[in-house]
Amino acid sequence: MTITLEMMPPLMFGGLIIAMLIGYPVAFTLAAVGLSFGFLSIYLGFFDLNFLQAIPGRIFGSVLSNELLLAIPFFTFMGAILERCGLAEDMLDSMGQLFGPIRGGLGYSVIIVGFILGAITGTVAAQVIAMALISMPVMIRYGYNIRYITGVLAASGTITQLVPPSLVLIVLADQLGKSVGDMYLGAWGPSVSQILLFAGYTFLLGIFKPSHVPAVPIDARTLTGWALWKKCLLGIIPSAVLIFVVLGTMMMGLATPTEAGAMGAVGAIVLAAIHHKDFSATGRKVLIIGVIAGGIGTIIAMLYSENLIFRLAFAITYLAVVWICLEAVKIPDLRDLIKQGYETTMRITCMVTFILIGSTCFSVVFLGVSGGVWLEHLLTSLPGGVWGFLIFINLFIFFLAFFLDFFEIAFIILPMIAPIAQKVLAPVVGPDAALIWFGVMLCVNMQTSFLHPPFGFALFYLRGVAPKEVKSSDIYWGAMPWIGLQAIMVALVIAFPVVVTGLLDKPLDVDLNKVKIEVPQIELPPLDFGQPKQ
């Protein structure tokens, strides 16, 4: 049988799926399939060997020199530090006691803390594990339904994929060619809406099945009044400051994603130090001085232009940060924690880089055999127009998420369908917001990749730390309602694009044909060259 050019794109997809089902690592599978079909295409005469020179060109020009991807190790390091520094324990304990008197109070505390931790860590694995280790025994002790416990812990851990500064959003912004700040702005609406959906489900359970989510008995509440509020604020305020340092500076245009990630990494070390029991009294005084100096510098910058007092104030703040970081290094626990953070960052960064290199090999060859044309014809000929396209893509991503990680979906599938999505969705929300809407929609969808039985990673993490009396079937069935809530969120984002586009800058409504550029005429004095010199 003769292989034609039209047969190559579906054959490449089929070969990729078979290789991944066999169990080969995705990064090397992508490279191997791409290069194999590349040499086959050369043999069949679809292109010559010179075409493959585009692969190293794109790897060194678009992957290894991509400054936006430098943000990934910084945010990974920040999450690795914060997930183990004790912040989650303090927040879950205080929030649990604050909401304990109401039905579903422990569930609300898990949802809210999951949202806050998602905004400062950006990693799913440790968030699910930390919250399960802390909250699951308490919820079991007070009679919560076991399937609700497993579901709310897994789902609240996966919300970190959607809440800025999520690594997924950084990768999506890079692959779609949009700014990270716009992607973050677009994600706030769905992330807050999803938290409200989770809380609403818990509220309805409290009404219709109160035995599933009982209130915490009065004798179990060890903190009340100002002591309880103080503990809550000591967890929330430093987290809010770090969120502003990372996200606020980026969205106001004061820092690039890489610079914001670097500040977040340093801020995570500071936050871990001030939460540690061995943090010295001198360090606390330095912290207070640094906070006061930073506040003075900020006020001066808002009211006046930058001057000597502004520079001195922030110089004191920087010195305070250096002092606290040096104290963190002197504490053995934190020194080990920083080392573990470096190791985690190295592993994840290497994984992302190798997947990017492999996906580059695959995508170059795929485009070389007219795969882009084949895919565009396939997707634009779907019935239902825009809505048919969106429904098909979301179902396709939903089922891919059973087998692929979000990094793999973003690097393999997204570059192929992004140009088609831009063309199809631009008439609905405008060309500027089309890919932001599309990217956030897929981010909401890809959350389910962590909850899919039987391969959802959040379920694996939960199984690893859950007590033996918790059955695997309880973990799988407990995830089902929350997958449904995430599917409802996808439907809401499709039906109401304003959930994503509401915070984005509106495009300027300017008719370029009516724009006039007026250049004032400048009268120059007549040139007098004088008499020629002899």
MARDRENKE-913893 format. One record per residue (C-alpha): residue number from 0; x, y, z. Coordinates in pm, whole numbers, padded with zeros to 5 digits. Example, Ala and Ser with C-alpha at 12.3 -4.5 7.8 and 13.67 -1.06 7.14 Angstrom:
BEGIN
0	01230	-00450	00780
1	01367	-00106	00714
This chain:
BEGIN
0	00000	00000	00000
1	00132	00342	-00096
2	00138	00602	00183
3	00012	00939	00060
4	00070	01282	00212
5	-00294	01294	00331
6	-00240	00978	00534
7	00062	01106	00726
8	-00108	01333	00990
9	-00354	01068	01118
10	-00075	00807	01110
11	00144	01035	01325
12	-00138	01077	01579
13	-00202	00704	01583
14	00167	00623	01627
15	00194	00872	01915
16	-00108	00724	02097
17	00018	00365	02055
18	00367	00454	02182
19	00226	00632	02488
20	-00013	00345	02567
21	00285	00109	02565
22	00425	00322	02846
23	00726	00506	02705
24	00805	00847	02862
25	00614	01117	02679
26	00911	01346	02606
27	01111	01072	02435
28	00800	00930	02265
29	00729	01267	02105
30	01084	01303	01976
31	01103	00944	01854
32	00769	00954	01670
33	00848	01292	01517
34	01194	01193	01393
35	01074	00852	01271
36	00800	01006	01059
37	01043	01277	00954
38	01285	01024	00804
39	00991	00833	00652
40	00871	01158	00489
41	01220	01219	00347
42	01223	00863	00207
43	00878	00914	00050
44	00980	01252	-00093
45	00740	01475	00103
46	01031	01702	00202
47	01411	01682	00200
48	01667	01655	00479
49	01716	02033	00495
50	01363	02070	00631
51	01465	01901	00958
52	01709	02188	01023
53	01404	02372	01155
54	01404	02145	01463
55	01733	02263	01624
56	01650	02616	01508
57	01321	02613	01698
58	01468	02437	02001
59	01744	02694	02048
60	01540	02990	01919
61	01198	02930	02076
62	01249	02692	02369
63	01588	02733	02535
64	01600	03110	02477
65	01239	03173	02583
66	01256	03419	02873
67	00894	03356	02973
68	00973	02992	03055
69	01232	03116	03308
70	00935	03192	03533
71	00860	02820	03572
72	01155	02731	03800
73	01090	03037	04019
74	00721	02955	04072
75	00805	02586	04119
76	01060	02673	04388
77	00812	02907	04558
78	00551	02630	04572
79	00801	02369	04691
80	00898	02589	04987
81	00550	02698	05088
82	00394	02353	05068
83	00618	02220	05349
84	00677	02523	05572
85	00378	02475	05804
86	00163	02750	05656
87	-00108	02505	05544
88	-00132	02349	05891
89	-00183	02685	06063
90	-00440	02805	05811
91	-00641	02481	05810
92	-00647	02468	06189
93	-00757	02830	06232
94	-01008	02822	05944
95	-01151	02493	06068
96	-01218	02644	06409
97	-01357	02963	06256
98	-01610	02781	06034
99	-01653	02481	06264
100	-01979	02593	06429
101	-02172	02574	06098
102	-02265	02265	05896
103	-01997	02187	05643
104	-01760	02426	05822
105	-01457	02200	05782
106	-01543	02163	05413
107	-01559	02542	05371
108	-01221	02575	05544
109	-01063	02319	05308
110	-01207	02499	05004
111	-01092	02846	05118
112	-00746	02731	05225
113	-00713	02539	04897
114	-00789	02862	04711
115	-00535	03065	04913
116	-00266	02798	04887
117	-00336	02771	04515
118	-00262	03141	04482
119	00076	03111	04655
120	00204	02762	04569
121	00080	02666	04222
122	00142	02291	04273
123	-00126	02024	04306
124	00061	01726	04453
125	00183	01877	04777
126	-00138	02076	04828
127	-00354	01762	04813
128	-00111	01568	05035
129	-00072	01846	05294
130	-00444	01915	05326
131	-00527	01543	05340
132	-00272	01473	05614
133	-00401	01764	05822
134	-00776	01767	05757
135	-00879	01409	05678
136	-00830	01270	06033
137	-01017	01568	06181
138	-01309	01539	05936
139	-01334	01162	05994
140	-01329	01217	06372
141	-01625	01457	06358
142	-01840	01231	06140
143	-01810	01377	05789
144	-01914	01149	05505
145	-01600	00976	05376
146	-01685	01033	05009
147	-01739	01402	05070
148	-01403	01417	05253
149	-01207	01257	04970
150	-01387	01461	04704
151	-01346	01802	04865
152	-00977	01739	04946
153	-00894	01626	04591
154	-01097	01901	04420
155	-00966	02181	04643
156	-00614	02070	04562
157	-00671	02083	04188
158	-00804	02441	04199
159	-00438	02546	04218
160	-00414	02478	03842
161	-00658	02760	03771
162	-00578	03017	04041
163	-00295	03256	03942
164	00007	03222	03955
165	-00059	02874	03819
166	00219	02711	03617
167	-00047	02589	03374
168	-00146	02946	03292
169	00218	03042	03228
170	00259	02749	02988
171	-00073	02826	02817
172	00024	03192	02775
173	00354	03088	02618
174	00197	02836	02381
175	-00082	03073	02278
176	00147	03371	02236
177	-00043	03586	02488
178	00078	03779	02791
179	00083	03603	03128
180	-00083	03904	03291
181	-00384	03882	03059
182	-00408	03508	03116
183	-00408	03567	03492
184	-00676	03836	03464
185	-00890	03603	03256
186	-00853	03320	03510
187	-00973	03515	03815
188	-01341	03503	03719
189	-01358	03124	03666
190	-01142	03048	03970
191	-01363	03253	04205
192	-01678	03113	04039
193	-01550	02760	04089
194	-01486	02821	04457
195	-01845	02947	04485
196	-01969	02631	04309
197	-01775	02412	04554
198	-01908	02611	04851
199	-02261	02599	04708
200	-02246	02220	04679
201	-02132	02198	05042
202	-02415	02433	05146
203	-02676	02218	04968
204	-02538	01906	05134
205	-02577	02081	05470
206	-02947	02138	05390
207	-03045	01808	05226
208	-02796	01569	05391
209	-02689	01735	05716
210	-02544	01411	05851
211	-02278	01420	05575
212	-02135	01756	05688
213	-02202	01806	06064
214	-02089	02100	06270
215	-01788	02065	06500
216	-01890	02013	06867
217	-01842	02309	07100
218	-01598	02123	07325
219	-01363	02067	07027
220	-01313	02439	06959
221	-00994	02527	07146
222	-00970	02887	07022
223	-01233	03160	07039
224	-01258	03535	07013
225	-00953	03746	06936
226	-00710	03454	06975
227	-00885	03271	06689
228	-00900	03578	06465
229	-00535	03655	06538
230	-00429	03307	06426
231	-00640	03340	06109
232	-00492	03680	06027
233	-00134	03563	06090
234	-00188	03304	05820
235	-00384	03515	05573
236	-00202	03853	05585
237	00150	03726	05499
238	-00004	03512	05223
239	-00193	03813	05088
240	00126	04021	05087
241	00308	03749	04892
242	00017	03723	04646
243	00037	04100	04589
244	00416	04092	04549
245	00386	03821	04283
246	00058	03898	04107
247	00005	04265	04185
248	00342	04378	04052
249	00293	04171	03737
250	-00060	04294	03663
251	00036	04658	03726
252	00323	04625	03481
253	00590	04678	03746
254	00752	04336	03691
255	00776	04071	03423
256	00658	03715	03507
257	01019	03608	03560
258	01091	03902	03793
259	00765	03840	03984
260	00856	03472	04017
261	01201	03563	04153
262	01041	03791	04413
263	00797	03512	04499
264	01082	03266	04551
265	01256	03503	04795
266	00921	03582	04959
267	00856	03211	05011
268	01183	03176	05202
269	01090	03479	05416
270	00741	03337	05482
271	00887	02998	05577
272	01135	03164	05813
273	00882	03376	06000
274	00654	03072	06044
275	00930	02857	06192
276	00942	02811	06568
277	01319	02881	06580
278	01291	03222	06413
279	01475	03458	06650
280	01344	03761	06834
281	01603	03974	06654
282	01470	03844	06323
283	01116	03948	06420
284	01238	04299	06503
285	01417	04317	06167
286	01097	04197	05998
287	00894	04475	06163
288	01153	04738	06065
289	01155	04609	05706
290	00774	04616	05684
291	00759	04973	05820
292	01033	05088	05581
293	00856	04923	05288
294	00529	05094	05382
295	00699	05434	05406
296	00866	05382	05068
297	00536	05281	04908
298	00354	05587	05046
299	00629	05820	04924
300	00620	05658	04578
301	00240	05712	04563
302	00245	06073	04680
303	00573	06201	04542
304	00827	06105	04281
305	01114	05875	04373
306	01364	06054	04596
307	01639	05984	04848
308	01396	05886	05127
309	01224	05638	04891
310	01557	05474	04808
311	01666	05461	05172
312	01334	05308	05281
313	01352	05026	05027
314	01724	04976	05094
315	01627	04902	05456
316	01355	04665	05335
317	01601	04478	05112
318	01851	04449	05397
319	01575	04309	05620
320	01490	04049	05355
321	01858	03949	05327
322	01882	03921	05707
323	01574	03694	05725
324	01700	03475	05438
325	02034	03434	05617
326	01848	03334	05934
327	01651	03079	05729
328	01976	02923	05607
329	02104	02896	05965
330	01797	02693	06076
331	01869	02324	05992
332	01504	02240	05906
333	01473	02532	05666
334	01814	02462	05514
335	01697	02108	05431
336	01367	02251	05305
337	01547	02489	05067
338	01761	02201	04941
339	01448	01991	04874
340	01297	02290	04694
341	01600	02310	04465
342	01576	01937	04387
343	01203	01955	04312
344	01257	02259	04091
345	01534	02085	03899
346	01322	01775	03833
347	01013	01967	03715
348	01212	02213	03504
349	01403	01931	03331
350	01078	01746	03266
351	00917	02053	03109
352	01225	02123	02895
353	01246	01768	02760
354	00872	01762	02683
355	00913	02092	02498
356	01205	01956	02296
357	01012	01639	02212
358	00697	01830	02117
359	00906	02058	01893
360	01037	01753	01702
361	00683	01621	01664
362	00516	01949	01567
363	00779	02048	01305
364	00736	01717	01121
365	00357	01726	01167
366	00339	02069	01003
367	00580	01952	00734
368	00336	01681	00622
369	00049	01937	00605
370	-00087	01834	00944
371	-00202	02189	01016
372	-00417	02195	00701
373	-00560	01851	00782
374	-00644	01954	01140
375	-00798	02287	01034
376	-01019	02116	00777
377	-01124	01858	01037
378	-01215	02113	01307
379	-01373	02383	01089
380	-01603	02133	00918
381	-01765	02030	01247
382	-02143	02085	01272
383	-02263	02366	01498
384	-02010	02632	01403
385	-01833	02798	01697
386	-02025	02607	01963
387	-01973	02275	01788
388	-01600	02349	01776
389	-01588	02436	02147
390	-01790	02131	02254
391	-01577	01896	02043
392	-01245	02043	02165
393	-01351	02030	02529
394	-01471	01670	02501
395	-01147	01583	02320
396	-00935	01745	02595
397	-01152	01584	02864
398	-01083	01235	02730
399	-00715	01308	02660
400	-00683	01407	03025
401	-00750	01042	03119
402	-00407	00955	02980
403	-00199	01274	02948
404	-00067	01529	03195
405	-00157	01896	03146
406	00200	01978	03034
407	00176	01714	02763
408	-00164	01839	02643
409	-00041	02199	02639
410	00277	02124	02446
411	00138	01866	02201
412	-00219	01968	02124
413	-00235	02341	02189
414	00016	02466	01928
415	-00181	02276	01662
416	-00528	02402	01747
417	-00441	02759	01861
418	-00442	02914	01508
419	-00776	02747	01434
420	-00922	02867	01765
421	-00809	03223	01690
422	-00987	03216	01355
423	-01307	03051	01485
424	-01347	03241	01815
425	-01244	03593	01708
426	-01596	03682	01580
427	-01743	03597	01923
428	-01517	03787	02166
429	-01281	03977	01938
430	-00933	03885	01815
431	-00754	04009	02129
432	-00956	03807	02380
433	-01018	03494	02169
434	-00712	03297	02276
435	-00735	03416	02638
436	-01092	03284	02655
437	-00987	02962	02486
438	-00682	02910	02710
439	-00867	02969	03037
440	-01148	02740	02917
441	-00899	02460	02853
442	-00734	02528	03191
443	-01069	02476	03366
444	-01116	02159	03162
445	-00767	02022	03232
446	-00828	02040	03607
447	-01029	01723	03561
448	-00709	01541	03456
449	-00623	01521	03827
450	-00964	01382	03927
451	-01035	01124	03653
452	-01070	00773	03795
453	-00866	00560	03775
454	-00565	00768	03655
455	-00623	01102	03830
456	-00301	01200	04006
457	-00487	01377	04289
458	-00660	01046	04363
459	-00323	00869	04368
460	-00184	01130	04609
461	-00492	01093	04828
462	-00468	00713	04827
463	-00104	00737	04935
464	-00179	00934	05253
465	-00533	00820	05341
466	-00582	00577	05634
467	-00630	00210	05547
468	-00998	00220	05642
469	-01063	00461	05352
470	-01140	00242	05049
471	-01017	00323	04700
472	-01378	00304	04582
473	-01466	00584	04827
474	-01190	00799	04677
475	-01307	00733	04320
476	-01679	00779	04390
477	-01607	01081	04606
478	-01443	01258	04310
479	-01745	01216	04079
480	-01962	01510	04202
481	-01662	01744	04190
482	-01579	01643	03834
483	-01941	01732	03757
484	-01894	02074	03919
485	-01583	02135	03711
486	-01775	02032	03397
487	-02047	02284	03493
488	-01774	02548	03520
489	-01653	02464	03169
490	-02010	02502	03042
491	-02043	02840	03217
492	-01718	02965	03062
493	-01841	02857	02716
494	-02189	03006	02761
495	-02075	03329	02929
496	-01738	03446	02789
497	-01761	03760	03004
498	-01658	03544	03302
499	-01313	03541	03140
500	-01309	03860	02935
501	-01471	04089	03192
502	-01142	04195	03353
503	-00944	04224	03030
504	-00868	04562	02877
505	-01128	04653	02619
506	-00987	04691	02265
507	-00980	05047	02138
508	-01268	05115	01900
509	-01076	05314	01640
510	-01142	05334	01267
511	-00794	05328	01120
512	-00925	05476	00794
513	-01018	05796	00977
514	-00691	05839	01163
515	-00503	06150	01052
516	-00144	06223	01138
517	-00074	06593	01131
518	00289	06699	01128
519	00340	07071	01200
520	00527	07259	00931
521	00852	07405	01055
522	00983	07707	00870
523	01357	07677	00830
524	01575	07982	00762
525	01707	08001	00406
526	02037	07831	00353
527	02321	08071	00285
528	02626	07894	00155
529	02814	08223	00106
530	03088	08278	-00142
531	03294	07977	-00232
532	03631	07977	-00068
533	03930	08034	-00284
